[in-house]
Amino acid sequence: MASLTAVSQSQSLYIKPHLAPPPPQFRSLFFSTGLPAAFRGVRAEMPRKAVIVSATTAAKRKGESKGFVEEMRFVAMRLHTRDQAKEGEKEVKQPEEKAVTKWDPTIQGYLRFLVDSKVVYDTLENIVQEAPHPFYAEFRNTGLERSASLAQDLEWFKEQGHTIPEPSSPGLTYAQYLKELSGKDPQAFICHFYNIYFAHTAGGRMIGKKVAEKLLNNKGLEFYKWEGDLPQLLQNVRDKLNKVAEDWTREEKDHCLEETEKSFKLSGEILRLILS
C-alpha cells in the first residue's frame, strides 16, 4: 500500500471521475439521491486517491455535527473489512485482515508483535511528554498509555523461559515515522495517535482474547487491561481531540483524515507479525 500524499480540500474539487453504468453488485459509490437526474444511477470510477477524498467528504457530512472524532471514526471504519466491522468496505487481501477466528498465531510471532508495539507506544508517550506542539500536552496521562503494561507482559514471557526478540523493521519504521510527523505535521500525527489507541481498545482486545485462547491458556495480558472505566477514559480523550480540532481549518482536518490509510498500513505491518 503506497504512502498517501495529502490532497487538499481545494484539490479534491478538481478530480473528475469517469462515469459508467453501475454493475448490479455495486454498492459503495452508487448514488440514488442528491444528484441531478442525469447523474442518478451512475458509478464514479475514481483513482485511489480520489476515493480517499470521497471518504473524507462523506465523513464531513456524517460527523461534523458530532465533532471531529466522529469524522475520524467514520473514515477508519470504511478501511476495515466486513469481517472486521459491519461498516467495513475493504476487500480482504492480507492474512491479518481475515476474521480473527481464522488466524493461526505463533508464540514467536506474538512476541515480535508485542515488542514492536512497545516501540511504537514508547515513541507516542515520549512525544506527548516532550510536546513539540503545545496541544500534545493535552494527551498526557490519559489512562490509555500501554508502554508500562507491555513491559510487564514481556517480563512475564521472559520468566516463562521465552527469549524476547529485538525490535524489528515494522515497529522501528513506524516509530521513526511518528517522530518525523510529530514536529512537522501535527494533524497527521494526531490521526495516528487516535487510530493506534482507539483501535487497541476495540479490535485489539478481540485479538488479545483470541490469541490468549490459542496460545496462553486464556491468560489475560496487562496490555489488554486498563485502570479505571475504559469507556470514560475514551470519552475523555474524544473530548480533548474534539477541542483541539476546533482550532483547525477545514483543510487541516481533511489532511488529518487523509492520513488514516497510512496509519492502517503501518499498524497492519506490525499486526502481521503475530502470524509470522
Steps between C-alpha positions, in 0.01 A plus 500: 500500500668822391549800719230759457573849385262741668227629273373839601135595508548731203682234296226247560252718316685448174511121495268408214367143504431294189133407500372153415179303561513318836521120509229324708740416780625858538417658833740743666513779240149468357300815540124494469420837650658838544621536139339645188276252322747455214760364740284275720582132475854571378817346638806718550820317408764699687873459562597375847587846630163632391324223692675614819387855433148371440509321835617822660207688350257236623658517845444875513132458423461217749717629782518877515194535721648254753855630508820422311560164669186369332649601166818308583300197611293499182804505270675232707200267496481512120859368487402186691387182327148371552646226719645768725207745513149523360587838346813362335543528124853371443561167327701239692850494348735431792495213754445735795189639327319169534266436790702442818337158538686392185843605626778253575730700734835390642667586831808628318289718273292630790816597690624690195165677485517599869861621473432712192177633653698613804741692276206689352330569835832610654537746214145634527528551876840671470372736231199597710724562801742716301211676322676656197157656437342635820162334452664155518521556874121455511559129440731427791385251761175412326487152649530346153881473516628150425879509531522401868246222453695357209819506708325289766375253240842458339653440843240228563587326173868518593423333834325220309825427318430680174770702325387856440589607145653830402273760338456441128446713192119552526517650849820697444371640170171610653673656802734700277209617287313620811806693617524675164129582488482626857708806425404590146144375458290506820169424327641182345657403833165533677345267241749230600457574871125452472508186287769322703339552839138462402555196278674322784201547730267346239636247252825478696322353800325245279835395356651473847216278617525264202879473522477432875253217431726342238844555652488606866240276664271807524747709699403866476793730431542844656505644149123446493419640844438860602472665838166672542194499277617452140192656332550812711873512424418483129236770529746728679744464211224551243408826671861617493543406134181684406612807693842505333345459153272800556803720427583324172397619156287274283808427289697394809217269606487345154876448508464316831229275356706427189781359718274217621601256229870543583418433865323176406789394275766544765292349779411207274866421442551467876181296542618263227789396726257294710464261208872479424 
